[in-house]
């Protein structure tokens, strides 16, 4: 089996990649005639105007994880993608911005050792990186955002310990510009998995519903469980019909005015 790219049949049922809207596709980097760029265990699409990925999709095999070090792996631009469409170290030097992985490094390190090592290295391409404040995880309810994938594997009887995840930044017109780069203040994640042969998908939004001040310091992030339909209103892509049919968000979750942020992982409807 090839390790290249996101595997749409990884869960044993079709759960494909997002489809860019017309405007999203027009803004996407093309590689060999496709807007989908493949890596080991993940794929993504790059926004030319924002110089970050508009979506990343990755597969996690919880039963085949390898504990690999991140030391001595440099963050680098992908030579296959024009450098002008990537955001590199010029943004991150001498400030509090971290290079934040979209597809989590640890999520990708599975399979035969050589394959896991390649996925580990691939995760450090700047195409998979967005800026996050250095206290990003601490500020999101004890790192709740970064633990969503772990939570589904721990809390749900997931078939074969396999999970597929979709995530990326939300590009808002009023995102704060720093060093000529608009910094995303919202991120989304959708987690697909199978329980007793049935596909399920749970979606989340990490957001700051504030007007950013002049200072680079960002206010508290909040995490909400949302529907895929709501996410699609915020991004230039649509999710596969199979994921919509598997959406675990209840009707009560759809009312933005009354929706409460997640306080802990136990608040999630899987």
N, C-alpha and C positions, 0 to 999 in steps of 0.2 A: 504493500500500500504506500502510495506517495505521501510524503509529509508536507507537501507544498499546499499552503493555503487552508482556508476554512473548509471543513468537510460538511456539506449540507445534509448528509445522511448519517452523520456521526451518532445521532441518538437512536438510529434504527427506524426513524420516520423522517420524512422530509421537513427540514426547517432551514430554509435557504437564507441567502444574504438579503439585506435591505435593497430596495430599488430607489435610486435617486429620482427626484422630481425633474422636470425639464430644466428648471433653473439650477438645481443641484448638479445635474449632469453637465450643463453648459459651463459650470464653474469648476468641474473636476479635472484633475490631471489624468491624462490618458497614457497608458503604458501598453504597447503592442496592441493598440486599438481598443483597449478595455479600460474602464474607470476603476476596475478592481485590481488591487495590487496585492500579490500573495507573498506570504512569509511562512515560516515553519509553525504550523498549528493556528495561524491567524491570517486574516485578510483585512484590507481597509480601502477606503477611498479618500483622496486628498482634495481639500478645497484650495484652489489657486489663490482666491482673494484673501482668505483667512490664514493660509499657510499652516493649517492643522488638519488632522483627519476629520472628516464629517461623520464617519462611522468606522468602527473596528468591530469585527466579529471573530470570536475565538472559541476553540474547543478545549475542554478540560477533561482529562481522564483521571479521576480521583484515585483509581486503583493502581495507576502507573506513575505516580509522581516521583520525581527525583529531587533530592535536596542538593542544589547546586549553588556555589558561591557566585556573588555578583562582582567580586573584586577583580580589578584589572580589565574590566570590560568597558571600553569607552563609549560615550554617547557620540554617534556619528550620523551625518546625513546619508541617506540612501543614494548611492551613486546612480541608480536607475531613474531617479526623479530629479528634474531640474532643481538646482540648489535654491533658486529664487522662489520656489514654491514650498520651501521648508523653513521652519523657524529653528535656528540653531543656538549655539552658545552665546551669540551676541545678545540674546534676550536675558540670559540667566546670570551673567557675570556680575559679581559685586552687588547683589541685592538679596532679598528674602524669598525670591521665587525658586521653588524646587522644580526639577525636571520630573514631572509626574507621568508614570506609565498609564496609558489607557487600558490596554490588555495587560493585566498584572503579570509581572515577570514570573512569579511563582506558579501562576495558573498554567503557564506554557511549558514548564519544565517536566515533561512526561515522555514516556516511550523509551525505546532503546537509548542507551547513554549518549551515543553520538548525535542522535536526533534531538534529545533533550538539551544537549549542549548547544546545538545550533539554534534551537528555539530561544534559549537563554540569551545568546548573542543577538539574535534578530530583534528581541524585545527592546534593545537599546537604540534602534534607529530612531531618529528624531520624528519620523512619520508617526510613531506610536507614542509620542510625548506631548503633553500640554503643560503649561505653567500652573503650578499650585503653590499656595503659600506654604512656608516651611512648617506651619502648625496645622496644616490642612486636615490630616487624619485626627489629630487630637481635638480639633474644633468640631468634628462631626459626630458628636455623641459617642465618645470613646472609640472612635475609628469605625463606626458602624458602616459607613460607605465602603471602606476597604475590606470589610468582612462578609459582604453579602454572599459571595460565592461559597465561602467556607460554611456559612450558615445553612444554605440549602443542602449541602452535602451532609451536614451534621444533624439537621433537624427534620429532614424529609427522607423517606425510604426511596431514594432515587435509584431507578433501574441501572445496574452496572456501574454506578458511581460516575456516570457521564453527564456533563452539563455543557450547554453552549451558551455563550454570553455575547450580547451586542451592547456597544457603548460608544460614547463620544461626547464632545462638547455641544452645547446649544449656542449657536451664533446669534447674538442679539445686536441690533443696530446701534444700541447705546452702550455697548461694552466699553469699558475704560481702555484708553490707548496709552501704552507705556512703551517707550523706545520704538515708536512707530508700529507697534503690534497691538491689536485689539485683544484684550485678555478675557477669555470666556469666564463668566461667573456662574454658569449653570452647566450641569452635566447630566447625562441620562445613562441608564443601564437597564437592559432587559435580559432576564435569565430564563432560559428554556431547559426543561428537563422532563423525564418520563417517569411516571409512577404507575405501576401495575399496567404497563403497556399504553398508558394515556399521556399524551403530550400536555404539558402545562407551561405557562409563561407568566412570570411576574416582573413588572416594570417599575422603575424608580426614577425620581428626579431629585438631584442635589441642587439647591438653589439659594440665592440670596435675593430676596425680593426688596432690594433697596437701590437707591441711586448712589453709585459709588462716589465717595468723597475724593478730593484731590490727592490725599495720601494714598500710598500703595496698600496700607493696611486694610484688610478686608473684614467685613463684619461676619458674624456667626453664620455658618452654613446650616441649612436644614434639609433633611431627607424626607421625601414623601413617597408613598406608594401611589402610582397613577396607572391609568389605562394606556395601552398602546395608542389608542385613538387620540388621547390627549397629547401624548408625546409627538405624534405626527403633526399636530398643529404648530409645534415649536421648531421642527427640523425640516430639512429639504430632502426627505426620504419617506418611503412607506415600508412597513414591515410585511413579511409574507402573510398571506391569508391564513395559513396553518397556525401561525402564532396568535393572530387575532382570535381565532376560534378557541385557542387554548388559554386566553387571558384570564388570570385569576382575580383581577380587580373586580370588586363588587360594585353595584350601582352606588352604594353609599360613598365610595371613594371618588366618585366623579365630580362631586360638588366642591369646587375650589374654595368657596367662601367658608365652608364648615370643616374642611379637611384639616386634620391635625398632623404635624410632623411626627415621624417615628421617634419614639424615645428609646426604644431598644429593639433588638432583633425579634423579640417575642411578639411585637406588634404586627409583624408581617403576615399577610395572608398568602400562604404558599398553595 
